[in-house]
Amino acid sequence: MTTDKNVSDRELRARLERLQAELGSKEEERRAETGGGLPVGGSFGKALSAGFTVLSEFVAAILVGTLIGWQVDRWFGTGPWLLILFLGLGVAAGFYNVFRFVAPKDARGGE
């Protein structure tokens, strides 16, 4: 019985080495096709692009609201009250931009 076990172990090791070599060659082919890293053109790249778009629109709306409030406060000398008001409007505009981005096209009136 030990002879049968040794033969089957040798066969299994040979099969394992052959499969590892095939797997390594397939992996090298995939890396050559995609440029080595994660595939960018697929759904990962689209999701990353959408995330950066939403983030930049949200932050931009808040910054614009804050800058407008700060400048209007300087003109009228009203202290931080218009800054706070326009900051709130900027946050609301940012959330509205995010909602417009993620809403289905039917909810946007067929755009």
Phi and psi restraints in degrees (range 20) as a CNS / XPLOR table:
assign (resid 1 and name C) (resid 2 and name N)
       (resid 2 and name CA) (resid 2 and name C) 1.0 -64.1 20.0 2
assign (resid 2 and name N) (resid 2 and name CA)
       (resid 2 and name C) (resid 3 and name N) 1.0 -31.0 20.0 2
assign (resid 2 and name C) (resid 3 and name N)
       (resid 3 and name CA) (resid 3 and name C) 1.0 -66.8 20.0 2
assign (resid 3 and name N) (resid 3 and name CA)
       (resid 3 and name C) (resid 4 and name N) 1.0 -42.8 20.0 2
assign (resid 3 and name C) (resid 4 and name N)
       (resid 4 and name CA) (resid 4 and name C) 1.0 -64.0 20.0 2
assign (resid 4 and name N) (resid 4 and name CA)
       (resid 4 and name C) (resid 5 and name N) 1.0 -38.2 20.0 2
assign (resid 4 and name C) (resid 5 and name N)
       (resid 5 and name CA) (resid 5 and name C) 1.0 -67.1 20.0 2
assign (resid 5 and name N) (resid 5 and name CA)
       (resid 5 and name C) (resid 6 and name N) 1.0 -41.0 20.0 2
assign (resid 5 and name C) (resid 6 and name N)
       (resid 6 and name CA) (resid 6 and name C) 1.0 -65.2 20.0 2
assign (resid 6 and name N) (resid 6 and name CA)
       (resid 6 and name C) (resid 7 and name N) 1.0 -39.0 20.0 2
assign (resid 6 and name C) (resid 7 and name N)
       (resid 7 and name CA) (resid 7 and name C) 1.0 -65.9 20.0 2
assign (resid 7 and name N) (resid 7 and name CA)
       (resid 7 and name C) (resid 8 and name N) 1.0 -45.4 20.0 2
assign (resid 7 and name C) (resid 8 and name N)
       (resid 8 and name CA) (resid 8 and name C) 1.0 -68.2 20.0 2
assign (resid 8 and name N) (resid 8 and name CA)
       (resid 8 and name C) (resid 9 and name N) 1.0 -34.1 20.0 2
assign (resid 8 and name C) (resid 9 and name N)
       (resid 9 and name CA) (resid 9 and name C) 1.0 -64.9 20.0 2
assign (resid 9 and name N) (resid 9 and name CA)
       (resid 9 and name C) (resid 10 and name N) 1.0 -42.1 20.0 2
assign (resid 9 and name C) (resid 10 and name N)
       (resid 10 and name CA) (resid 10 and name C) 1.0 -63.4 20.0 2
assign (resid 10 and name N) (resid 10 and name CA)
       (resid 10 and name C) (resid 11 and name N) 1.0 -42.6 20.0 2
assign (resid 10 and name C) (resid 11 and name N)
       (resid 11 and name CA) (resid 11 and name C) 1.0 -64.1 20.0 2
assign (resid 11 and name N) (resid 11 and name CA)
       (resid 11 and name C) (resid 12 and name N) 1.0 -41.2 20.0 2
assign (resid 11 and name C) (resid 12 and name N)
       (resid 12 and name CA) (resid 12 and name C) 1.0 -66.8 20.0 2
assign (resid 12 and name N) (resid 12 and name CA)
       (resid 12 and name C) (resid 13 and name N) 1.0 -39.5 20.0 2
assign (resid 12 and name C) (resid 13 and name N)
       (resid 13 and name CA) (resid 13 and name C) 1.0 -64.0 20.0 2
assign (resid 13 and name N) (resid 13 and name CA)
       (resid 13 and name C) (resid 14 and name N) 1.0 -41.9 20.0 2
assign (resid 13 and name C) (resid 14 and name N)
       (resid 14 and name CA) (resid 14 and name C) 1.0 -63.7 20.0 2
assign (resid 14 and name N) (resid 14 and name CA)
       (resid 14 and name C) (resid 15 and name N) 1.0 -41.9 20.0 2
assign (resid 14 and name C) (resid 15 and name N)
       (resid 15 and name CA) (resid 15 and name C) 1.0 -65.0 20.0 2
assign (resid 15 and name N) (resid 15 and name CA)
       (resid 15 and name C) (resid 16 and name N) 1.0 -41.9 20.0 2
assign (resid 15 and name C) (resid 16 and name N)
       (resid 16 and name CA) (resid 16 and name C) 1.0 -62.1 20.0 2
assign (resid 16 and name N) (resid 16 and name CA)
       (resid 16 and name C) (resid 17 and name N) 1.0 -44.6 20.0 2
assign (resid 16 and name C) (resid 17 and name N)
       (resid 17 and name CA) (resid 17 and name C) 1.0 -63.9 20.0 2
assign (resid 17 and name N) (resid 17 and name CA)
       (resid 17 and name C) (resid 18 and name N) 1.0 -39.6 20.0 2
assign (resid 17 and name C) (resid 18 and name N)
       (resid 18 and name CA) (resid 18 and name C) 1.0 -65.3 20.0 2
assign (resid 18 and name N) (resid 18 and name CA)
       (resid 18 and name C) (resid 19 and name N) 1.0 -43.2 20.0 2
assign (resid 18 and name C) (resid 19 and name N)
       (resid 19 and name CA) (resid 19 and name C) 1.0 -66.5 20.0 2
assign (resid 19 and name N) (resid 19 and name CA)
       (resid 19 and name C) (resid 20 and name N) 1.0 -37.7 20.0 2
assign (resid 19 and name C) (resid 20 and name N)
       (resid 20 and name CA) (resid 20 and name C) 1.0 -65.3 20.0 2
assign (resid 20 and name N) (resid 20 and name CA)
       (resid 20 and name C) (resid 21 and name N) 1.0 -37.6 20.0 2
assign (resid 20 and name C) (resid 21 and name N)
       (resid 21 and name CA) (resid 21 and name C) 1.0 -66.3 20.0 2
assign (resid 21 and name N) (resid 21 and name CA)
       (resid 21 and name C) (resid 22 and name N) 1.0 -41.7 20.0 2
assign (resid 21 and name C) (resid 22 and name N)
       (resid 22 and name CA) (resid 22 and name C) 1.0 -65.1 20.0 2
assign (resid 22 and name N) (resid 22 and name CA)
       (resid 22 and name C) (resid 23 and name N) 1.0 -41.5 20.0 2
assign (resid 22 and name C) (resid 23 and name N)
       (resid 23 and name CA) (resid 23 and name C) 1.0 -64.1 20.0 2
assign (resid 23 and name N) (resid 23 and name CA)
       (resid 23 and name C) (resid 24 and name N) 1.0 -41.4 20.0 2
assign (resid 23 and name C) (resid 24 and name N)
       (resid 24 and name CA) (resid 24 and name C) 1.0 -63.0 20.0 2
assign (resid 24 and name N) (resid 24 and name CA)
       (resid 24 and name C) (resid 25 and name N) 1.0 -39.9 20.0 2
assign (resid 24 and name C) (resid 25 and name N)
       (resid 25 and name CA) (resid 25 and name C) 1.0 -68.8 20.0 2
assign (resid 25 and name N) (resid 25 and name CA)
       (resid 25 and name C) (resid 26 and name N) 1.0 -38.2 20.0 2
assign (resid 25 and name C) (resid 26 and name N)
       (resid 26 and name CA) (resid 26 and name C) 1.0 -64.6 20.0 2
assign (resid 26 and name N) (resid 26 and name CA)
       (resid 26 and name C) (resid 27 and name N) 1.0 -39.0 20.0 2
assign (resid 26 and name C) (resid 27 and name N)
       (resid 27 and name CA) (resid 27 and name C) 1.0 -64.9 20.0 2
assign (resid 27 and name N) (resid 27 and name CA)
       (resid 27 and name C) (resid 28 and name N) 1.0 -40.7 20.0 2
assign (resid 27 and name C) (resid 28 and name N)
       (resid 28 and name CA) (resid 28 and name C) 1.0 -64.8 20.0 2
assign (resid 28 and name N) (resid 28 and name CA)
       (resid 28 and name C) (resid 29 and name N) 1.0 -38.4 20.0 2
assign (resid 28 and name C) (resid 29 and name N)
       (resid 29 and name CA) (resid 29 and name C) 1.0 -63.6 20.0 2
assign (resid 29 and name N) (resid 29 and name CA)
       (resid 29 and name C) (resid 30 and name N) 1.0 -42.1 20.0 2
assign (resid 29 and name C) (resid 30 and name N)
       (resid 30 and name CA) (resid 30 and name C) 1.0 -65.0 20.0 2
assign (resid 30 and name N) (resid 30 and name CA)
       (resid 30 and name C) (resid 31 and name N) 1.0 -41.4 20.0 2
assign (resid 30 and name C) (resid 31 and name N)
       (resid 31 and name CA) (resid 31 and name C) 1.0 -64.8 20.0 2
assign (resid 31 and name N) (resid 31 and name CA)
       (resid 31 and name C) (resid 32 and name N) 1.0 -37.3 20.0 2
assign (resid 31 and name C) (resid 32 and name N)
       (resid 32 and name CA) (resid 32 and name C) 1.0 -66.3 20.0 2
assign (resid 32 and name N) (resid 32 and name CA)
       (resid 32 and name C) (resid 33 and name N) 1.0 -37.3 20.0 2
assign (resid 32 and name C) (resid 33 and name N)
       (resid 33 and name CA) (resid 33 and name C) 1.0 -72.2 20.0 2
assign (resid 33 and name N) (resid 33 and name CA)
       (resid 33 and name C) (resid 34 and name N) 1.0 -39.5 20.0 2
assign (resid 33 and name C) (resid 34 and name N)
       (resid 34 and name CA) (resid 34 and name C) 1.0 -94.5 20.0 2
assign (resid 34 and name N) (resid 34 and name CA)
       (resid 34 and name C) (resid 35 and name N) 1.0 -2.7 20.0 2
assign (resid 34 and name C) (resid 35 and name N)
       (resid 35 and name CA) (resid 35 and name C) 1.0 87.2 20.0 2
assign (resid 35 and name N) (resid 35 and name CA)
       (resid 35 and name C) (resid 36 and name N) 1.0 10.9 20.0 2
assign (resid 35 and name C) (resid 36 and name N)
       (resid 36 and name CA) (resid 36 and name C) 1.0 101.5 20.0 2
assign (resid 36 and name N) (resid 36 and name CA)
       (resid 36 and name C) (resid 37 and name N) 1.0 -32.5 20.0 2
assign (resid 36 and name C) (resid 37 and name N)
       (resid 37 and name CA) (resid 37 and name C) 1.0 -102.6 20.0 2
assign (resid 37 and name N) (resid 37 and name CA)
       (resid 37 and name C) (resid 38 and name N) 1.0 -154.7 20.0 2
assign (resid 37 and name C) (resid 38 and name N)
       (resid 38 and name CA) (resid 38 and name C) 1.0 -70.7 20.0 2
assign (resid 38 and name N) (resid 38 and name CA)
       (resid 38 and name C) (resid 39 and name N) 1.0 146.4 20.0 2
assign (resid 38 and name C) (resid 39 and name N)
       (resid 39 and name CA) (resid 39 and name C) 1.0 -67.3 20.0 2
assign (resid 39 and name N) (resid 39 and name CA)
       (resid 39 and name C) (resid 40 and name N) 1.0 123.8 20.0 2
assign (resid 39 and name C) (resid 40 and name N)
       (resid 40 and name CA) (resid 40 and name C) 1.0 -91.1 20.0 2
assign (resid 40 and name N) (resid 40 and name CA)
       (resid 40 and name C) (resid 41 and name N) 1.0 -30.4 20.0 2
assign (resid 40 and name C) (resid 41 and name N)
       (resid 41 and name CA) (resid 41 and name C) 1.0 -75.1 20.0 2
assign (resid 41 and name N) (resid 41 and name CA)
       (resid 41 and name C) (resid 42 and name N) 1.0 -9.0 20.0 2
assign (resid 41 and name C) (resid 42 and name N)
       (resid 42 and name CA) (resid 42 and name C) 1.0 -85.1 20.0 2
assign (resid 42 and name N) (resid 42 and name CA)
       (resid 42 and name C) (resid 43 and name N) 1.0 -154.9 20.0 2
assign (resid 42 and name C) (resid 43 and name N)
       (resid 43 and name CA) (resid 43 and name C) 1.0 -68.5 20.0 2
assign (resid 43 and name N) (resid 43 and name CA)
       (resid 43 and name C) (resid 44 and name N) 1.0 -27.2 20.0 2
assign (resid 43 and name C) (resid 44 and name N)
       (resid 44 and name CA) (resid 44 and name C) 1.0 -62.8 20.0 2
assign (resid 44 and name N) (resid 44 and name CA)
       (resid 44 and name C) (resid 45 and name N) 1.0 -44.6 20.0 2
assign (resid 44 and name C) (resid 45 and name N)
       (resid 45 and name CA) (resid 45 and name C) 1.0 -65.5 20.0 2
assign (resid 45 and name N) (resid 45 and name CA)
       (resid 45 and name C) (resid 46 and name N) 1.0 -39.6 20.0 2
assign (resid 45 and name C) (resid 46 and name N)
       (resid 46 and name CA) (resid 46 and name C) 1.0 -66.0 20.0 2
assign (resid 46 and name N) (resid 46 and name CA)
       (resid 46 and name C) (resid 47 and name N) 1.0 -40.8 20.0 2
assign (resid 46 and name C) (resid 47 and name N)
       (resid 47 and name CA) (resid 47 and name C) 1.0 -66.7 20.0 2
assign (resid 47 and name N) (resid 47 and name CA)
       (resid 47 and name C) (resid 48 and name N) 1.0 -39.6 20.0 2
assign (resid 47 and name C) (resid 48 and name N)
       (resid 48 and name CA) (resid 48 and name C) 1.0 -63.6 20.0 2
assign (resid 48 and name N) (resid 48 and name CA)
       (resid 48 and name C) (resid 49 and name N) 1.0 -42.7 20.0 2
assign (resid 48 and name C) (resid 49 and name N)
       (resid 49 and name CA) (resid 49 and name C) 1.0 -63.2 20.0 2
assign (resid 49 and name N) (resid 49 and name CA)
       (resid 49 and name C) (resid 50 and name N) 1.0 -44.1 20.0 2
assign (resid 49 and name C) (resid 50 and name N)
       (resid 50 and name CA) (resid 50 and name C) 1.0 -64.0 20.0 2
assign (resid 50 and name N) (resid 50 and name CA)
       (resid 50 and name C) (resid 51 and name N) 1.0 -40.4 20.0 2
assign (resid 50 and name C) (resid 51 and name N)
       (resid 51 and name CA) (resid 51 and name C) 1.0 -63.5 20.0 2
assign (resid 51 and name N) (resid 51 and name CA)
       (resid 51 and name C) (resid 52 and name N) 1.0 -44.0 20.0 2
assign (resid 51 and name C) (resid 52 and name N)
       (resid 52 and name CA) (resid 52 and name C) 1.0 -66.5 20.0 2
assign (resid 52 and name N) (resid 52 and name CA)
       (resid 52 and name C) (resid 53 and name N) 1.0 -35.3 20.0 2
assign (resid 52 and name C) (resid 53 and name N)
       (resid 53 and name CA) (resid 53 and name C) 1.0 -64.1 20.0 2
assign (resid 53 and name N) (resid 53 and name CA)
       (resid 53 and name C) (resid 54 and name N) 1.0 -48.0 20.0 2
assign (resid 53 and name C) (resid 54 and name N)
       (resid 54 and name CA) (resid 54 and name C) 1.0 -62.3 20.0 2
assign (resid 54 and name N) (resid 54 and name CA)
       (resid 54 and name C) (resid 55 and name N) 1.0 -44.9 20.0 2
assign (resid 54 and name C) (resid 55 and name N)
       (resid 55 and name CA) (resid 55 and name C) 1.0 -62.0 20.0 2
assign (resid 55 and name N) (resid 55 and name CA)
       (resid 55 and name C) (resid 56 and name N) 1.0 -45.4 20.0 2
assign (resid 55 and name C) (resid 56 and name N)
       (resid 56 and name CA) (resid 56 and name C) 1.0 -67.4 20.0 2
assign (resid 56 and name N) (resid 56 and name CA)
       (resid 56 and name C) (resid 57 and name N) 1.0 -38.3 20.0 2
assign (resid 56 and name C) (resid 57 and name N)
       (resid 57 and name CA) (resid 57 and name C) 1.0 -66.3 20.0 2
assign (resid 57 and name N) (resid 57 and name CA)
       (resid 57 and name C) (resid 58 and name N) 1.0 -38.9 20.0 2
assign (resid 57 and name C) (resid 58 and name N)
       (resid 58 and name CA) (resid 58 and name C) 1.0 -65.9 20.0 2
assign (resid 58 and name N) (resid 58 and name CA)
       (resid 58 and name C) (resid 59 and name N) 1.0 -48.5 20.0 2
assign (resid 58 and name C) (resid 59 and name N)
       (resid 59 and name CA) (resid 59 and name C) 1.0 -66.4 20.0 2
assign (resid 59 and name N) (resid 59 and name CA)
       (resid 59 and name C) (resid 60 and name N) 1.0 -38.7 20.0 2
assign (resid 59 and name C) (resid 60 and name N)
       (resid 60 and name CA) (resid 60 and name C) 1.0 -64.1 20.0 2
assign (resid 60 and name N) (resid 60 and name CA)
       (resid 60 and name C) (resid 61 and name N) 1.0 -40.6 20.0 2
assign (resid 60 and name C) (resid 61 and name N)
       (resid 61 and name CA) (resid 61 and name C) 1.0 -63.8 20.0 2
assign (resid 61 and name N) (resid 61 and name CA)
       (resid 61 and name C) (resid 62 and name N) 1.0 -40.9 20.0 2
assign (resid 61 and name C) (resid 62 and name N)
       (resid 62 and name CA) (resid 62 and name C) 1.0 -66.7 20.0 2
assign (resid 62 and name N) (resid 62 and name CA)
       (resid 62 and name C) (resid 63 and name N) 1.0 -43.0 20.0 2
assign (resid 62 and name C) (resid 63 and name N)
       (resid 63 and name CA) (resid 63 and name C) 1.0 -65.1 20.0 2
assign (resid 63 and name N) (resid 63 and name CA)
       (resid 63 and name C) (resid 64 and name N) 1.0 -41.4 20.0 2
assign (resid 63 and name C) (resid 64 and name N)
       (resid 64 and name CA) (resid 64 and name C) 1.0 -64.7 20.0 2
assign (resid 64 and name N) (resid 64 and name CA)
       (resid 64 and name C) (resid 65 and name N) 1.0 -44.7 20.0 2
assign (resid 64 and name C) (resid 65 and name N)
       (resid 65 and name CA) (resid 65 and name C) 1.0 -60.2 20.0 2
assign (resid 65 and name N) (resid 65 and name CA)
       (resid 65 and name C) (resid 66 and name N) 1.0 -41.9 20.0 2
assign (resid 65 and name C) (resid 66 and name N)
       (resid 66 and name CA) (resid 66 and name C) 1.0 -65.4 20.0 2
assign (resid 66 and name N) (resid 66 and name CA)
       (resid 66 and name C) (resid 67 and name N) 1.0 -45.1 20.0 2
assign (resid 66 and name C) (resid 67 and name N)
       (resid 67 and name CA) (resid 67 and name C) 1.0 -65.5 20.0 2
assign (resid 67 and name N) (resid 67 and name CA)
       (resid 67 and name C) (resid 68 and name N) 1.0 -39.6 20.0 2
assign (resid 67 and name C) (resid 68 and name N)
       (resid 68 and name CA) (resid 68 and name C) 1.0 -64.4 20.0 2
assign (resid 68 and name N) (resid 68 and name CA)
       (resid 68 and name C) (resid 69 and name N) 1.0 -45.0 20.0 2
assign (resid 68 and name C) (resid 69 and name N)
       (resid 69 and name CA) (resid 69 and name C) 1.0 -62.3 20.0 2
assign (resid 69 and name N) (resid 69 and name CA)
       (resid 69 and name C) (resid 70 and name N) 1.0 -40.9 20.0 2
assign (resid 69 and name C) (resid 70 and name N)
       (resid 70 and name CA) (resid 70 and name C) 1.0 -63.5 20.0 2
assign (resid 70 and name N) (resid 70 and name CA)
       (resid 70 and name C) (resid 71 and name N) 1.0 -43.8 20.0 2
assign (resid 70 and name C) (resid 71 and name N)
       (resid 71 and name CA) (resid 71 and name C) 1.0 -68.4 20.0 2
assign (resid 71 and name N) (resid 71 and name CA)
       (resid 71 and name C) (resid 72 and name N) 1.0 -41.8 20.0 2
assign (resid 71 and name C) (resid 72 and name N)
       (resid 72 and name CA) (resid 72 and name C) 1.0 -65.7 20.0 2
assign (resid 72 and name N) (resid 72 and name CA)
       (resid 72 and name C) (resid 73 and name N) 1.0 -37.3 20.0 2
assign (resid 72 and name C) (resid 73 and name N)
       (resid 73 and name CA) (resid 73 and name C) 1.0 -62.0 20.0 2
assign (resid 73 and name N) (resid 73 and name CA)
       (resid 73 and name C) (resid 74 and name N) 1.0 -38.2 20.0 2
assign (resid 73 and name C) (resid 74 and name N)
       (resid 74 and name CA) (resid 74 and name C) 1.0 -66.6 20.0 2
assign (resid 74 and name N) (resid 74 and name CA)
       (resid 74 and name C) (resid 75 and name N) 1.0 -38.1 20.0 2
assign (resid 74 and name C) (resid 75 and name N)
       (resid 75 and name CA) (resid 75 and name C) 1.0 -67.7 20.0 2
assign (resid 75 and name N) (resid 75 and name CA)
       (resid 75 and name C) (resid 76 and name N) 1.0 -44.7 20.0 2
assign (resid 75 and name C) (resid 76 and name N)
       (resid 76 and name CA) (resid 76 and name C) 1.0 -96.4 20.0 2
assign (resid 76 and name N) (resid 76 and name CA)
       (resid 76 and name C) (resid 77 and name N) 1.0 -10.4 20.0 2
assign (resid 76 and name C) (resid 77 and name N)
       (resid 77 and name CA) (resid 77 and name C) 1.0 65.2 20.0 2
assign (resid 77 and name N) (resid 77 and name CA)
       (resid 77 and name C) (resid 78 and name N) 1.0 36.7 20.0 2
assign (resid 77 and name C) (resid 78 and name N)
       (resid 78 and name CA) (resid 78 and name C) 1.0 -93.6 20.0 2
assign (resid 78 and name N) (resid 78 and name CA)
       (resid 78 and name C) (resid 79 and name N) 1.0 9.2 20.0 2
assign (resid 78 and name C) (resid 79 and name N)
       (resid 79 and name CA) (resid 79 and name C) 1.0 75.9 20.0 2
assign (resid 79 and name N) (resid 79 and name CA)
       (resid 79 and name C) (resid 80 and name N) 1.0 -152.1 20.0 2
assign (resid 79 and name C) (resid 80 and name N)
       (resid 80 and name CA) (resid 80 and name C) 1.0 -84.8 20.0 2
assign (resid 80 and name N) (resid 80 and name CA)
       (resid 80 and name C) (resid 81 and name N) 1.0 5.7 20.0 2
assign (resid 80 and name C) (resid 81 and name N)
       (resid 81 and name CA) (resid 81 and name C) 1.0 -69.9 20.0 2
assign (resid 81 and name N) (resid 81 and name CA)
       (resid 81 and name C) (resid 82 and name N) 1.0 -44.3 20.0 2
assign (resid 81 and name C) (resid 82 and name N)
       (resid 82 and name CA) (resid 82 and name C) 1.0 -72.7 20.0 2
assign (resid 82 and name N) (resid 82 and name CA)
       (resid 82 and name C) (resid 83 and name N) 1.0 -30.7 20.0 2
assign (resid 82 and name C) (resid 83 and name N)
       (resid 83 and name CA) (resid 83 and name C) 1.0 -60.2 20.0 2
assign (resid 83 and name N) (resid 83 and name CA)
       (resid 83 and name C) (resid 84 and name N) 1.0 -45.9 20.0 2
assign (resid 83 and name C) (resid 84 and name N)
       (resid 84 and name CA) (resid 84 and name C) 1.0 -64.7 20.0 2
assign (resid 84 and name N) (resid 84 and name CA)
       (resid 84 and name C) (resid 85 and name N) 1.0 -41.0 20.0 2
assign (resid 84 and name C) (resid 85 and name N)
       (resid 85 and name CA) (resid 85 and name C) 1.0 -62.4 20.0 2
assign (resid 85 and name N) (resid 85 and name CA)
       (resid 85 and name C) (resid 86 and name N) 1.0 -48.9 20.0 2
assign (resid 85 and name C) (resid 86 and name N)
       (resid 86 and name CA) (resid 86 and name C) 1.0 -72.3 20.0 2
assign (resid 86 and name N) (resid 86 and name CA)
       (resid 86 and name C) (resid 87 and name N) 1.0 -28.0 20.0 2
assign (resid 86 and name C) (resid 87 and name N)
       (resid 87 and name CA) (resid 87 and name C) 1.0 -63.3 20.0 2
assign (resid 87 and name N) (resid 87 and name CA)
       (resid 87 and name C) (resid 88 and name N) 1.0 -43.4 20.0 2
assign (resid 87 and name C) (resid 88 and name N)
       (resid 88 and name CA) (resid 88 and name C) 1.0 -62.5 20.0 2
assign (resid 88 and name N) (resid 88 and name CA)
       (resid 88 and name C) (resid 89 and name N) 1.0 -41.2 20.0 2
assign (resid 88 and name C) (resid 89 and name N)
       (resid 89 and name CA) (resid 89 and name C) 1.0 -64.6 20.0 2
assign (resid 89 and name N) (resid 89 and name CA)
       (resid 89 and name C) (resid 90 and name N) 1.0 -37.1 20.0 2
assign (resid 89 and name C) (resid 90 and name N)
       (resid 90 and name CA) (resid 90 and name C) 1.0 -64.7 20.0 2
assign (resid 90 and name N) (resid 90 and name CA)
       (resid 90 and name C) (resid 91 and name N) 1.0 -41.2 20.0 2
assign (resid 90 and name C) (resid 91 and name N)
       (resid 91 and name CA) (resid 91 and name C) 1.0 -64.4 20.0 2
assign (resid 91 and name N) (resid 91 and name CA)
       (resid 91 and name C) (resid 92 and name N) 1.0 -43.4 20.0 2
assign (resid 91 and name C) (resid 92 and name N)
       (resid 92 and name CA) (resid 92 and name C) 1.0 -62.3 20.0 2
assign (resid 92 and name N) (resid 92 and name CA)
       (resid 92 and name C) (resid 93 and name N) 1.0 -41.7 20.0 2
assign (resid 92 and name C) (resid 93 and name N)
       (resid 93 and name CA) (resid 93 and name C) 1.0 -64.9 20.0 2
assign (resid 93 and name N) (resid 93 and name CA)
       (resid 93 and name C) (resid 94 and name N) 1.0 -37.5 20.0 2
assign (resid 93 and name C) (resid 94 and name N)
       (resid 94 and name CA) (resid 94 and name C) 1.0 -63.3 20.0 2
assign (resid 94 and name N) (resid 94 and name CA)
       (resid 94 and name C) (resid 95 and name N) 1.0 -45.3 20.0 2
assign (resid 94 and name C) (resid 95 and name N)
       (resid 95 and name CA) (resid 95 and name C) 1.0 -64.9 20.0 2
assign (resid 95 and name N) (resid 95 and name CA)
       (resid 95 and name C) (resid 96 and name N) 1.0 -36.3 20.0 2
assign (resid 95 and name C) (resid 96 and name N)
       (resid 96 and name CA) (resid 96 and name C) 1.0 -64.5 20.0 2
assign (resid 96 and name N) (resid 96 and name CA)
       (resid 96 and name C) (resid 97 and name N) 1.0 -40.1 20.0 2
assign (resid 96 and name C) (resid 97 and name N)
       (resid 97 and name CA) (resid 97 and name C) 1.0 -63.2 20.0 2
assign (resid 97 and name N) (resid 97 and name CA)
       (resid 97 and name C) (resid 98 and name N) 1.0 -41.0 20.0 2
assign (resid 97 and name C) (resid 98 and name N)
       (resid 98 and name CA) (resid 98 and name C) 1.0 -64.1 20.0 2
assign (resid 98 and name N) (resid 98 and name CA)
       (resid 98 and name C) (resid 99 and name N) 1.0 -43.5 20.0 2
assign (resid 98 and name C) (resid 99 and name N)
       (resid 99 and name CA) (resid 99 and name C) 1.0 -60.8 20.0 2
assign (resid 99 and name N) (resid 99 and name CA)
       (resid 99 and name C) (resid 100 and name N) 1.0 -44.3 20.0 2
assign (resid 99 and name C) (resid 100 and name N)
       (resid 100 and name CA) (resid 100 and name C) 1.0 -61.8 20.0 2
assign (resid 100 and name N) (resid 100 and name CA)
       (resid 100 and name C) (resid 101 and name N) 1.0 -35.1 20.0 2
assign (resid 100 and name C) (resid 101 and name N)
       (resid 101 and name CA) (resid 101 and name C) 1.0 -70.9 20.0 2
assign (resid 101 and name N) (resid 101 and name CA)
       (resid 101 and name C) (resid 102 and name N) 1.0 -40.5 20.0 2
assign (resid 101 and name C) (resid 102 and name N)
       (resid 102 and name CA) (resid 102 and name C) 1.0 -92.4 20.0 2
assign (resid 102 and name N) (resid 102 and name CA)
       (resid 102 and name C) (resid 103 and name N) 1.0 -11.1 20.0 2
assign (resid 102 and name C) (resid 103 and name N)
       (resid 103 and name CA) (resid 103 and name C) 1.0 -70.3 20.0 2
assign (resid 103 and name N) (resid 103 and name CA)
       (resid 103 and name C) (resid 104 and name N) 1.0 144.7 20.0 2
assign (resid 103 and name C) (resid 104 and name N)
       (resid 104 and name CA) (resid 104 and name C) 1.0 -62.8 20.0 2
assign (resid 104 and name N) (resid 104 and name CA)
       (resid 104 and name C) (resid 105 and name N) 1.0 155.5 20.0 2
assign (resid 104 and name C) (resid 105 and name N)
       (resid 105 and name CA) (resid 105 and name C) 1.0 -61.2 20.0 2
assign (resid 105 and name N) (resid 105 and name CA)
       (resid 105 and name C) (resid 106 and name N) 1.0 -30.4 20.0 2
assign (resid 105 and name C) (resid 106 and name N)
       (resid 106 and name CA) (resid 106 and name C) 1.0 -63.8 20.0 2
assign (resid 106 and name N) (resid 106 and name CA)
       (resid 106 and name C) (resid 107 and name N) 1.0 -36.2 20.0 2
assign (resid 106 and name C) (resid 107 and name N)
       (resid 107 and name CA) (resid 107 and name C) 1.0 -72.9 20.0 2
assign (resid 107 and name N) (resid 107 and name CA)
       (resid 107 and name C) (resid 108 and name N) 1.0 -18.7 20.0 2
assign (resid 107 and name C) (resid 108 and name N)
       (resid 108 and name CA) (resid 108 and name C) 1.0 -90.7 20.0 2
assign (resid 108 and name N) (resid 108 and name CA)
       (resid 108 and name C) (resid 109 and name N) 1.0 4.4 20.0 2
assign (resid 108 and name C) (resid 109 and name N)
       (resid 109 and name CA) (resid 109 and name C) 1.0 86.6 20.0 2
assign (resid 109 and name N) (resid 109 and name CA)
       (resid 109 and name C) (resid 110 and name N) 1.0 28.4 20.0 2
assign (resid 109 and name C) (resid 110 and name N)
       (resid 110 and name CA) (resid 110 and name C) 1.0 78.0 20.0 2
assign (resid 110 and name N) (resid 110 and name CA)
       (resid 110 and name C) (resid 111 and name N) 1.0 24.7 20.0 2
